[in-house]
């Protein structure tokens, strides 16, 4: 166990705390839930940075980090879909969650072929993740349908578009292997 893995476990442990804060009936609850999400988002970056910098990459970290990220983002999107209760909020959430399922399955399949590196994380994926985290933070922290929350919705749609783009790039990279038997 090392500090990067502990940060990843912290992110997983923050999930129930985020849910609890999100539903508290106090005026400060949305900002507290947003702060919890922000801490989780920062640990998503920090654990990878520290693992590389301190040469502490591990099989456990390589497994837990994407799981923690997907759990936190998916949970937050589900909370937001419930809060906004509008199709225009459901659409980007479906795109983002659906893409994560597709790419996770694709990575697992490519790893079985020994070709996982051909679908490694791209810069588009990193920008997508940053936009996703910023938009979710804004949408959790501020009153739904406020001016600030509309900026969060716009950022979420931008993240959803980058999500689709990166998924297309990943599938394109894997396409020769996917269609090899055809």
C-alpha positions in Angstrom: 0.0 0.0 0.0 1.4 3.4 -1.0 0.2 7.0 -1.0 -1.2 6.9 -4.6 -3.3 3.8 -3.7 -4.5 5.4 -0.5 -5.6 8.5 -2.4 -7.6 6.2 -4.8 -9.2 4.4 -1.9 -10.0 7.8 -0.3 -11.8 8.7 -3.6 -13.9 5.5 -3.3 -14.6 6.2 0.4 -15.8 9.7 -0.5 -18.7 8.3 -2.6 -21.1 7.6 0.3 -20.0 10.9 1.9 -20.9 12.8 -1.3 -24.3 11.1 -1.5 -25.0 11.9 2.2 -24.0 15.6 1.7 -25.9 15.9 -1.5 -29.2 14.9 0.2 -28.8 16.9 3.4 -31.6 19.5 3.8 -29.3 22.4 4.5 -28.4 25.5 2.4 -24.7 24.6 2.6 -25.1 21.0 1.5 -24.7 21.6 -2.3 -21.4 23.5 -1.8 -20.2 20.8 0.7 -21.1 18.0 -1.8 -19.3 20.0 -4.6 -16.2 20.4 -2.4 -16.2 16.6 -1.7 -16.5 16.0 -5.5 -13.6 18.5 -6.1 -11.4 16.7 -3.6 -12.2 13.4 -5.4 -11.4 15.0 -8.7 -8.1 16.4 -7.5 -7.1 13.0 -6.0 -7.9 11.5 -9.5 -5.1 13.6 -10.9 -2.8 13.5 -7.8 -2.7 9.7 -7.4 -1.5 9.2 -11.0 1.0 12.0 -10.8 2.5 10.7 -7.5 2.6 7.1 -8.7 4.6 8.2 -11.8 6.8 10.7 -10.0 7.6 8.4 -7.1 7.7 5.3 -9.4 5.0 3.7 -7.2 2.8 2.3 -10.0 1.1 -0.9 -9.0 -1.3 -3.5 -10.3 -3.7 -2.5 -7.6 -3.5 1.1 -8.5 -3.9 0.4 -12.2 -7.1 -1.5 -11.4 -8.5 0.8 -8.7 -7.9 4.2 -10.3 -10.2 3.8 -13.3 -12.8 2.0 -11.1 -12.8 4.9 -8.6 -13.1 7.5 -11.4 -15.9 5.7 -13.1 -17.8 5.1 -9.8 -17.5 8.7 -8.7 -18.5 10.2 -12.1 -21.3 7.8 -12.7 -22.8 8.3 -9.3 -22.6 12.1 -9.6 -24.3 12.0 -13.0 -27.1 9.8 -11.6 -27.6 12.3 -8.8 -27.7 15.1 -11.3 -30.2 13.3 -13.6 -32.5 12.8 -10.6 -32.1 16.5 -9.5 -32.7 18.0 -12.9 -35.2 15.4 -14.1 -35.0 16.6 -17.7 -34.1 14.7 -20.9 -31.4 17.3 -21.7 -29.5 16.2 -18.6 -30.1 12.5 -19.1 -28.6 12.6 -22.7 -25.0 13.6 -21.8 -25.1 11.4 -18.7 -26.1 8.4 -20.9 -23.4 9.2 -23.4 -20.7 9.5 -20.7 -21.7 6.4 -18.7 -22.3 4.4 -21.9 -18.9 5.3 -23.3 -17.2 4.2 -20.1 -18.8 0.8 -20.3 -17.9 0.4 -24.0 -14.3 1.5 -23.5 -13.8 -0.6 -20.4 -15.0 -3.7 -22.3 -12.8 -2.7 -25.3 -9.7 -2.3 -23.1 -10.4 -5.6 -21.4 -10.8 -7.4 -24.7 -7.7 -5.7 -26.2 -5.7 -6.7 -23.1 -6.6 -10.3 -23.7 -5.1 -9.9 -27.1 -2.0 -8.3 -25.7 -2.8 -5.1 -27.5 -4.0 -2.8 -24.7 -1.4 -0.2 -25.5 -3.1 0.5 -28.9 -6.0 2.0 -27.0 -4.1 3.9 -24.3 -5.5 7.1 -22.8 -5.3 10.0 -25.2 -5.0 13.8 -24.7 -8.6 14.1 -25.8 -9.5 11.8 -23.0 -7.7 14.0 -20.5 -9.4 17.1 -21.7 -12.7 15.2 -21.6 -12.1 14.2 -18.0 -11.2 17.7 -17.0 -14.4 19.2 -18.5 -16.4 16.4 -17.0 -15.0 17.1 -13.5 -15.5 20.8 -13.8 -19.1 20.5 -15.1 -20.1 18.0 -12.5 -18.6 20.2 -9.7 -20.5 23.2 -11.0 -23.8 21.3 -11.3 -23.5 19.7 -7.9 -22.4 22.9 -6.1 -24.9 25.4 -7.5 -28.7 25.7 -7.6 -30.3 23.8 -10.5 -31.5 26.1 -13.3 -29.3 29.0 -12.1 -27.1 31.0 -14.5 -24.0 29.2 -13.1 -25.6 25.8 -13.5 -26.3 26.5 -17.2 -22.5 27.0 -17.6 -22.1 23.6 -16.0 -24.7 22.1 -18.5 -22.7 23.6 -21.4 -19.5 22.1 -20.1 -21.2 18.7 -19.6 -22.3 18.8 -23.2 -18.8 19.7 -24.4 -17.5 16.8 -22.3 -20.1 14.5 -23.8 -19.0 15.5 -27.3 -15.4 14.8 -26.5 -16.5 11.5 -24.9 -18.1 10.5 -28.2 -15.0 11.7 -30.2 -12.6 9.8 -28.0 -14.8 6.6 -28.1 -14.7 6.8 -31.9 -10.9 7.2 -31.9 -10.5 4.2 -29.5 -12.8 2.0 -31.6 -11.1 3.1 -34.8 -7.7 2.1 -33.3 -9.1 -1.3 -32.3 -11.2 -1.8 -35.5 -8.6 -4.0 -37.3 -8.6 -6.4 -34.3 -12.3 -6.2 -33.9 -12.9 -7.2 -37.5 -10.0 -9.6 -38.0 -12.3 -12.6 -38.3 -14.7 -11.1 -40.7 
